[in-house]
Amino acid sequence: MVCVLCSVFCALIACRHEEPILPSEEEQHGEKDTTEIVGFYLLNEGNMGNNKASLDYYDYASATYKRNIYAEVNPDVPKEMGDVGNDLQIYGSRLYAVINCSNKIEIMDAKTAKRIGQIDVPNCRYLCFQGQYGYITSYAGPVSLDASHAQIGYVARFDTATLEINATCLVGYQPDELTIVGNKMYVANSGGYMVPNYENTLSVIDIASFTEVKRIPVAINLHRVRADKNGLLWVTSRGDYYDVPAKLYCLDTKTDQVVDMLDIAVSDLDIVGDSLYACATAWDNVTMTNTVSYSIVDINTRKVVCTNFITDGTDLNIKKPYGIKVHPLTHDIYLTDAKNYVSPGTLYCFSPEGTMRWSVRTGDIPAHFAFLRMPRELSQNGEN
């Protein structure tokens, strides 16, 4: 990975339709390490309407953080990555970046970030994969808070070999995250454009027929949905930002019933081992303030076991925690700070004990991670 990236990312000055390519920037942080996880990508969302989505990469072998790699690797792409990076996944040998307001999924080589192609999906949101297929949620219509123009959302299925969409399945309004457990797909319907009449259900899709078979009432304005090793789903509700607070729900996929509710807000989460790690910036339209939190939940007992996993006081320097990812082997915690949403953010690396190891400047609104494993995750045709 190091040799490939270094050869591709060497500084160059070129033009993209008479616009200069901004060179990437490289810094050394942390300690060199060698495991099957060789690095991770970080997708910066960028400010809406400014075509500022960008891709960073951290290499463990050299302990090197590289900012804005996409432009250098792909100098012939007219508009770089596009407008608002919304999700990032590695599946097989490919890296998939969802670029929401540019209405596309960018597909790259996972080892080099070299562009392979794109899939056009309007107002696309989040990805998941199973077998030869990828699945992407879509708000269907343009970005708009006018409920009278909102369109019912859908999940599109595409072939990971041909990158062709071959089926769609209607769900609720403004569907966000989705996940697969066994032969069922669960989709979090938000109704985010229907204020104040938010959606409150999970759509359940039968994978074989790719049809919606039912909807499960959970809570309003759903966002995240993640499965754990116990067959439970963890579903987040953003509430209404006024009277209904954000909360975390637990659903049993054997019965499709909600079995627990935790009174914590969750902006992003990651499940590793027996722990669910969550960060939150919960906005209140009444007080016009944010409440920030860093929680750990024991997925076996379904109890909050920690209300602030940062133990060295570094949390006082963080303005708006936004994205979180936990290294599955070392259990180091990676946390992003979006700051004011219009200027470069910061990535923090914390030890499992909650002390800061290092931090680095990122692009605007750092958000979505994808760990790169070698060589197990990489196959010939983009399939696991």
Secondary structure, 3 states (H helix, E strand, C coil): CHHHHHHHCCCCCCEECCEECCCCEEEECCCCCCCCEEEEEEEECCCCCCCCCEEEEEECCCCEEEECHHHHHCCCCCCCCCCCEEEEEEECCEEEEEECCCCEEEEEECCCCCEEEEEECCCEEEEEEECCEEEEEECCCCCCCCHHHCCEEEEEEEECCCCCEEEEEEEEECEEEEEEECCEEEEEECCCCCCCCCCCEEEEEECCCCEEEEEEECCCCEEEEEECCCCEEEEEECCCCCCCCCEEEEEECCCCEEEEEECCCCCEEEEECCEEEEEEEEEECCCCEEEEEEEEEECCCCEEEECECCCCCHHHHCCCEEEEEECCCCCCEEEEECCCCCCEEEEEEECCCCCEEEEEEEEECEEEEEEEECCCCCCCCCCC
